[in-house]
Amino acid sequence: MLRRFSLAGHQPPTDRHARARTPWSIRQTLLFILVPAVIVLLATTGLLLMRSANSSVETAIARGSLSLTLAQARELQNLLAGCREDAVALAHKPVTRERLHDFMEGAAAARGMVYAEAASIPAGPDDPVVLLKSDGRVADVSPDVARRAQNGPLALPRKATSLKPGQVSLSALTEVYYPPMGLGFEPRQRNLALFRLTTPVAGPDGRPAGFLVLSIDARAVRNILSLYNSPQSPILGFHRTRENRQSLFVDDQGWMLFQSENVAEPTREISVAGVKPGLSGDTGSPGDDGAFRPAPDHEAYWRMIEAIRQGHAGMERAEPGFGPPKIASSDDFVGYAPVRFASGPDDKTEVVGGVIYIDRSLLPRAAQFDQGNILFLATAASALLLAVLIVVLSGRIVQPMTRLADALREMRHEGHLREIELPDSGLEVTRVKRVCNRLIAALLAREVTLGDSRDGAPREALPLERRSPIAPKARQTADASPVEPPSASDPFGDASLSDRQRAALLALVDRGVFSRQDYQDAGGDIPQRTAQHDLQDLVSRGVLDKDGRGPATRYRLRRGAKRS
């Protein structure tokens, strides 16, 4: 460093520098490292949050779907329990045609199309009484027509013979075909889908005097499912998107018996045509030609059937092709719940079927779309803000370093060392400036030492290659002979002092005690660091004594020093 400054007058200054290891600046490095890192971090965090949020949304939808499934199953159970109570109340004493006719008309007025058929089958030789609700009124069916009807009410189930008074048996869904008969305005065939309730009729002596059969119209059961899948649902909390949602009623053997329909069409025939097109399986069960049972390879469906048999409710994810055709791409949540029936008030309930509810929701897809948009905007805004901050902060960081480099380059062009006078800006840059100033002070002291000689050589700075090494106190020749001692004319007793030191001391010799500032002024405005170095050198040589510390430091000529 000293050599380059000493040769400043012999070589023209140049701005060429060694090639940097990397062509990137601090700003570019921060931009190309921090911005991608922040984007990756935000994207990863956002994706994890999206996954967690979507899982929570799906859990909430699944719970809502299960609640709706349980509500439908509970409503069906209440319907069956109310019909069982009607049968027990009607059979607590002998059932006559008039009583049965009044009951059917009253039930039609109070509960609508719940009962489609009723029959009183006496234990003796008397003819049975069969009533059929048709076209909004109750009509008698002759015993001959009732006997010729397919799956007619006069064929009692085996379970009915073991019933006690107050107990009621519930049959599976049965399709009944009545031959053409004169009910209404013109003769026509009646096709009915019924659930039959059978209970013993109490006789005068307490023994069964016959049996009462009340047949529930399957459409009344189906209409409950339709109601809960409509905007008129009793538990509707908010309006939902138009999606093909469906409820199914299944028996404990896995047969699909009917599906929910448009609530505005209560008299529409029962069917499962809307849910079976995408499934493979069997069509037609004993007693019900319209039933459908999926094949065993539909594992999710049979898991639900097995859980229903055991009386459990829960959720499943839909299989491909399960349920009605989709209007839009949506997620399917399938809930299932058992439907129970008790023969008597004190009897244990048994599973007689179940409800499967296919809930389709666009909410998870909409949530993913919204969260994706928010994630993209947040990431882009964060990256842009970070880039702006990097540009601004890197400018503030680099500017003091650039000023420091410019100051050093200016000294190099001038060819003279001097203290760097720049305002403090940041701890690191301030430290670098102090280190540079210390290095400059050391180089100045080294230059002064090398420029001095005891044999009267010139005192100005010389090129390093033209200077001979000089020891601080003694110089030896090639034959190792000692240097002559200082002349007696030296007023300070040390011939190695520089002209600057001698001039300053001669100006201060009469003052006795002086400060560093006094030394600077006496030497002709000596720089502060040069003055500090000179004074420290004079103290170490024994020319001066030092008292105090810091700004209160004072110097005096040692008593043994000679004065001119």
Secondary structure as GFF3:
##gff-version 3
##sequence-region A 1 564
A	DSSP	alpha_helix	2	6	.	.	.	ID=ss1
A	DSSP	alpha_helix	26	90	.	.	.	ID=ss2
A	DSSP	alpha_helix	97	111	.	.	.	ID=ss3
A	DSSP	beta_strand	115	122	.	.	.	ID=ss4
A	DSSP	beta_strand	129	134	.	.	.	ID=ss5
A	DSSP	beta_strand	137	141	.	.	.	ID=ss6
A	DSSP	alpha_helix	143	148	.	.	.	ID=ss7
A	DSSP	three_ten_helix	158	162	.	.	.	ID=ss8
A	DSSP	beta_strand	169	170	.	.	.	ID=ss9
A	DSSP	beta_strand	174	181	.	.	.	ID=ss10
A	DSSP	beta_strand	188	202	.	.	.	ID=ss11
A	DSSP	beta_strand	208	217	.	.	.	ID=ss12
A	DSSP	alpha_helix	218	228	.	.	.	ID=ss13
A	DSSP	beta_strand	246	250	.	.	.	ID=ss14
A	DSSP	beta_strand	256	259	.	.	.	ID=ss15
A	DSSP	beta_strand	281	285	.	.	.	ID=ss16
A	DSSP	beta_strand	288	294	.	.	.	ID=ss17
A	DSSP	alpha_helix	299	309	.	.	.	ID=ss18
A	DSSP	beta_strand	314	317	.	.	.	ID=ss19
A	DSSP	beta_strand	331	341	.	.	.	ID=ss20
A	DSSP	beta_strand	350	361	.	.	.	ID=ss21
A	DSSP	alpha_helix	363	414	.	.	.	ID=ss22
A	DSSP	alpha_helix	427	451	.	.	.	ID=ss23
A	DSSP	three_ten_helix	464	466	.	.	.	ID=ss24
A	DSSP	alpha_helix	499	508	.	.	.	ID=ss25
A	DSSP	beta_strand	513	514	.	.	.	ID=ss26
A	DSSP	alpha_helix	516	522	.	.	.	ID=ss27
A	DSSP	alpha_helix	528	541	.	.	.	ID=ss28
A	DSSP	beta_strand	544	547	.	.	.	ID=ss29
A	DSSP	three_ten_helix	550	552	.	.	.	ID=ss30
A	DSSP	beta_strand	554	557	.	.	.	ID=ss31
###
